[in-house]
Amino acid sequence: MQTDVSEGTTVTFTAPDAPGPLSFQVIGNVNGTLVTDEVQITVQLPPAEPGQESQAASILGGQVFLGGISAVVFSGGTTEELIETIACPLPTLAMWASAPNGNLVQYTVDRPAFVNASWAALFPDGISGPVALLLRCE
């Protein structure tokens, strides 16, 4: 595609559905001399609109390690969706989230409700994400 930018023409493209980096090489003609430049952009997912269905729960950052402590960022959802997303062999999973006062609040799988009462109080309507979590999967 050739474009004369001096005439105010805009170059557009259709972004892919998946987020990630893209690189373009721009070639121009300045007074008979070819000039080039590389342009790099990052495609990001648009923010969810109010009332729009949320996407499936997922780990947005970090990695779940078996046999140790992992730090991850969860997209949000229910505690059950978080447990399913982590895919740790149960009942060896324990999770911690930071409360507004800075204390860590623990959730341990397959424990009575009173053991996880602080977690339920921290996330009464589900886990609104993204949220950083510590996990132990043994």
C-alpha positions, 0 to 999 in steps of 0.5 A: 500500500502506498500513501502520501502522508503529506495529504493527511492520509491515515494508514489503518489495519485490523488488529488480530483477536489475540493480544500481543506484540506486532511489528511493521516496517514503514517505507517512505519517499522523502524527496526521492530518497527511500527512508524506512522505520520500524513501528512496534505496537502491542494489541490489548484486549478491550476492557469489558463493557458494563453488562457484558459477559465476562470471559472465562476465568484464567491465570493472567500472569505467573505460573503454578508450580507443583511442590512449592509456592507460586505467585499468580494473577487471577482474572476473577471469578468464583473460588470454584473457578479459581480452583478449577483454573489452577488444576492442582491435585486436591486436597493439596491446594492452599491460597492466600490473597491480600486483604485491604489491611495488608494481612494475608487471608487463606483459603484451604481446599476441603476444609469446613466453612469456618476455616475459610470464613475470612476468605468468604468475607473478603470475596462475598460476591466472587473474586473481582479481578485481576487479583494477585494470589499466592498458591501452594500446590503440593 
